[in-house]
Amino acid sequence: MSLFTNPNRIPENYGLRIAAGLIGFFLLMKVIGYSHHVELRLMNVIILIIGVYFALKKFKQTHEDHLNYFRGLITGVATGAIASVIFALFLFIWMKVDAGMMQSIVDNEPMGHYLNAYVASFIVALEGVFSGLLVTFILINYITTDEVSDPIDKK
């Protein structure tokens, strides 16, 4: 089984997809000249919501229509964490290659003088992990999950 078909690798599968969406959106904003608009980062949350939703849906589909609340929570948070770390690594490389972007952050952000590519990437990863936690917590309450007394896996 490959990474994209293995039902036990859903966080990695959808984490990579979300990261690809985040990177694609970042590159699109760079190309059209909107990369300096901080407000557009809200679109990253939309991409994360969509990806985590489909990861939870896929988990339920591949596990005989069962989704334990806590397994769903772990799946969603892991998916968001994988996506965020990959995106942060991409941004780290980008900021090392494009020194102008890092200088723009230093010049225009309130705490920019204290930032470098390492710290900025870490902040992006940390923000993404906590966004993934929040998104998963909200989504898991809208998706039908098994009762607490139901077994986690029927296999």
N, C-alpha and C positions, 0 to 999 in steps of 0.2 A: 504494500500500500504506500502511496505517496503522501507527502505532507498535505496535499489538497484534497485527499479522499479519506484519510484516516479519521474516524470519528473521535479518537482520543487526542487529536492534535488540533482541535478547533481554535483554541486561543492563538496558536502560532499561525494557522491559516488565515484567520480573520485579522489578526494583528498585522500581518504583512499587507493585507489588502487595505486596511485603514492607513497604514504608513504610506503606502503607494498613493492613496487619495490625498493625504496631507502634503506629501512631497509634490504631487501634481498640482495641487492648488497653490502651493508656495511658488512653484516655477511659473504658473500662469500669471500670478500677481506680479512677479518679477518682470515677465515679458511685457505685460500691458502697463507697467509703471505704477502699480498700486501697492507695492510692497511696503511702502512707508506708512500706510494707513493701518494703525494698530487695531482699529475697530473691526477690521475684516478677520481678525483672529477668532471672532465668534463663529465664523464658518467652520473652523476646526472642530468646534463642539458639535456642530451639525453632522459633520463627517464621522465623528466619534460615536454619536448617538445612533446613526444609521448602521455603522459597522458592528457595534455591540448588540444592537437589536437583532441583526441577522445572525450573529454568532450564537445568541441565545436560542433563536428560532431553529438554527441548524442543530444545536445540541439536543433540543427537544425532539426534533425529527429523527435524529440518528439513535436516540435512546428510547425507542418504542413509545413516544409521546409522553415521556416522563421527564420532569424537571424538578428536582429537589431544590428548595429555596437556596440553601447554602452552596450546593454545587453550581447553581446558576450564578450566584454572587461571585464565587471563585472564578468561574469561566469568564464572566464579564470583566472583572478587575484584571485578570491575567491578560485578556485580549487588549484592554486599554493600555496596560503597562508595556506590553511588547510593542504596540504601535508607537507609544510615546518615546520609548528608548531608541527605537530605530529612527524615528523622526529627529530626535535630539542628536544622534550620531551624524545624521545627514547635515543638520544645521551646524554642528561643530566643524565638519569638513568644509562646508560652504563658507563659514566665517573665517576659517584659516586661509582659504583660497581667495576669497573676496574681502580683502582688508578694508575696503571702503564701507562695506555693510557694518562691520564691527565698529568702525570709527563713527559711523552715523548713529549707532546705538549709544556709544559713549558720549557723543555730543548732544543728543536730543532727549535722552531718558533722564529722569530725575536722579536715579542712583547710578547712572551710566559710568561715572568716573571710577566706580568700584568694580566694574564688570570687565571680564575678559571672555574669550571664547569658551573656556572651560566652565566658568560660572554661569554664563548665559545658557549654555547647553544643558547644564545640570538643572537650572531653573525651569527650562522648557520640559525636561523629562519629569521633574517633580510635579509641575503643574498638570502635565498630561496624566500622570498616575492618579492624582487626586481627582481630576475631571472624570477619569474612567471609573473611579470608585463612586462618585456622585451620580454619574449617568447610569451605572449599573444598578445602584440602589433605587433610583427612580423607576427604571425600566422593569426591574424584577417585581415591583409591586403592581405593575400593570399587566404582566404576563402571567397566565394561569400556571401556578406551580402545584406540585403534589402537596398533600397534607404532611405535616411533620411526622406523623406515625408511619407513613409509607416508606418502604425501603428505598435507598438511594439508587441502587442498580438492581434490576430484576434479572440480570444475566448471571 
